[in-house]
Amino acid sequence: MALKGTIEVNEMHCKGCALCVDACPQNVIALDMEHLTPKGYHPAMLISEGCTGCVICAVVCPDAAITVYREAKKPRVKAA
């Protein structure tokens, strides 16, 4: 079972550079071309399910605008 994750993009920091879009191995991040940030950029956003919470997008973001959240693994229960 693959991990599930999600991202939160801080629009006050995102410049729409698209480095996260290019780096995402799951191809689930894109620039929101229908929205502008207060600074006039198209911010990154999650466009579909499939994020695994790998954190690559946050690592490559030069402005630290991305926070990644990963679903906690459920503990395995041993059979008695």
C-alpha positions in Angstrom: 0.0 0.0 0.0 1.5 3.3 -1.1 1.7 6.2 1.3 -0.6 9.1 0.8 0.4 12.6 1.1 -0.6 16.2 0.3 1.0 19.5 0.0 0.3 23.0 1.2 1.7 25.9 -0.9 2.3 29.2 0.9 1.2 31.7 -1.7 3.2 34.6 -0.1 6.4 32.7 -1.0 5.6 30.8 -4.2 7.0 32.5 -7.3 5.6 29.9 -9.8 9.1 28.8 -10.8 7.8 25.2 -11.5 10.8 23.5 -10.1 8.4 21.4 -8.0 6.3 20.5 -11.0 9.4 19.2 -12.8 10.7 17.3 -9.8 7.5 15.5 -8.8 7.9 11.8 -9.6 4.2 11.3 -9.4 3.3 14.2 -11.7 0.6 15.5 -9.4 1.8 19.1 -9.1 1.1 21.9 -11.7 0.9 25.6 -11.7 -2.6 27.0 -11.1 -3.0 29.1 -14.3 -6.4 30.4 -13.2 -5.2 31.9 -10.0 -2.7 34.6 -9.1 -1.0 35.1 -5.8 -1.0 38.6 -4.2 2.5 39.1 -5.8 1.2 38.2 -9.3 2.5 34.7 -9.7 0.7 31.4 -10.7 1.2 29.2 -7.6 1.9 25.5 -7.5 -1.0 23.2 -6.6 -1.8 19.5 -6.2 -3.8 18.6 -9.4 -4.7 14.9 -8.6 -4.5 12.1 -6.1 -1.3 10.1 -6.1 1.0 12.2 -3.9 3.1 9.9 -1.8 4.5 12.6 0.5 8.0 12.0 -0.8 9.0 15.6 0.0 11.1 16.1 -3.2 8.9 19.2 -4.1 9.7 20.8 -0.8 13.4 20.1 -1.1 13.8 21.7 -4.5 11.6 24.7 -3.7 14.1 27.7 -3.5 11.6 29.7 -1.4 10.5 27.0 1.1 6.9 27.6 0.0 5.8 24.0 0.2 4.9 22.0 3.2 4.3 18.3 2.8 2.0 16.2 4.9 2.2 12.4 4.9 -0.5 10.0 6.2 0.8 8.1 9.1 1.3 4.3 8.6 -1.1 2.2 10.5 0.7 -0.1 12.9 0.6 -3.8 12.0 -1.3 -6.1 14.4 0.4 -9.4 15.0 -1.8 -12.4 14.8 -2.1 -14.3 18.1 
